[in-house]
Each structure stands twice: as C-alpha cells, then as structure tokens.
C-alpha cells in the first residue's frame, strides 16, 4: 500500500509543521467529496426513519463515487455528527454510515444536514481507538469536546465542536494565510505541533488529496493552537510514517473495505476499494 511514499521537506505554518508525503501514483482514481455532492444537490444526508444518534443515511444520486473520511462533520438536523470511519459510497447508491455526536446538548431538528469541518486529531484519535478496543466512544468524545472548550475558553450552549471551530476561525486562518497548496506529487501529510506528532492522512493520489487538503490542515491547526510549547523529545516523523506504511502493507490481501491498523505507538485505519488503498489515517497513542 502506498508504495514508494516518502516524507519531503516540511512546510512551517506558525507552530504547525506539515511534512508532505509524496509518491508516484498513476491509478486514475477519482471521487467527489461531500461538499461537492451537497453543493451540486446530487446527494444528501438524512436521519433514519427512526432517528439514531449513531447512524445516518447518505444518498448519493450523482454519477461519481463519494469519499467520506473519518472525522468529517455534518451539521444540522437533530444534532451535529461526525463520520466514525472512512467510507466509499458508489454512484447512485444509498449507504448507512456510522456516526458519533459532537453536540451533546441538542436533540432538536433545525433542518437538513449540511457540511461542517473535519474533527481535530485528538477526536479522530478516539475514533481510531474505538476500532481496536471497547470504549464508550460517545462519552469519551463528549468529554474531549468539553475539555477543549475549557482549554480554549469558549462557551457553547450545546457543547458543540462546531462552536470551537467557529470561535477560533480567525486564529486558524492565520495558520493558512500564506499557504496555497502542497506540490502536485503530494498524496498526504504528517502534521506536527511543538514536539508532538498529531497524525497523518494519506490518499490514493494527489487529485484526491487536494480535495481534502484545506479542510484537513485547518483541523490540524485547531490542535496546534493548543500545543504552542515544545515538551519532551521530538518523535521521528520518517520513523512514524515508515511504521504506519509497513503495518498497512501487511494488510494488502484483506478483503475488508475498512482495515484496522495498529503499531506499537499508533492506531489507524485504511479504506480500500478493489484492494487498493484510498485513504489512510493514523494517530499516535
């Protein structure tokens, strides 16, 4: 999986360091995002007939498949949710998706679902942990959001992750004000803040990566705001990436669409289509 992928020269965005992951890819794989699909009105999210906090339906009426990655937020309806695991929704199909609530204080319909942000890495780490061992994912994520609200001194009537992003948009924008895009060979990146690796996201090819680039970098920036100081020794980024890719490569013959990966110091997942990796996310633990 992701053969020949390697770390290239870092990009410094204040205290957030982006280490691009480059690779030679000629797979021609192409997808739409939920933003593109909802904007074109060629698909929509909706609640189950009997609403369930942990599940929603995504209807893709378009001609293109849609990639939905772990941690992506959908807002509105009865409450804001995030996608629990990465999913590939084929054209002209509907699929039930596992979700987790990121707005503890609301269960009231305010209209249809809209797109939101991508969860910051600390929340996506919880999603990764939930794949490998039994934890109370919902309560753990609510606890993390309340911790983040306290740390950032933000008041949210419904304990909403969305409110954290909204209140810190000016600060997040300062991280990306001089950033345009990583080069055309980039398929993902490893994000670092202070001396802490936040996580990594890698995609099938540069075209797919660039569809998610801005959304992801902003999510990593939200965590970087909290890690201004360097504490402890820096973990080797190349070593981290190598361990993640080596572990994922051992899963290449799996028939499952969503493969759990686990190393000594990281957890993650790989979404595959026809046994080809489409999206990998991994986070240190």
Secondary structure, DSSP 8 states (H G I E B T S, - for coil): --TT-EEEEEEEETTEEEEEEE---------B-HHHHHHTTSEEEEEEEEEETTEEEEEE-SSS-EEE-TTEEEEETTS-EEESS-EEE-TTEEEEEEEEESBTT-----SSEEEEEE--HHHHHHHHHHHHS---HHHHHHHHHHHHHHHHT---TT-BHHHHHHHTHHHHHHHHTT-----TTEEEEEEEETTEEEEEEEESSHHHHHHHHHHHHHHHHHHHTT--S--S----HHHHHHHHHHHHHTTTT---SEEEEE-SSEEEEEEEETTEEEEEEEEE-
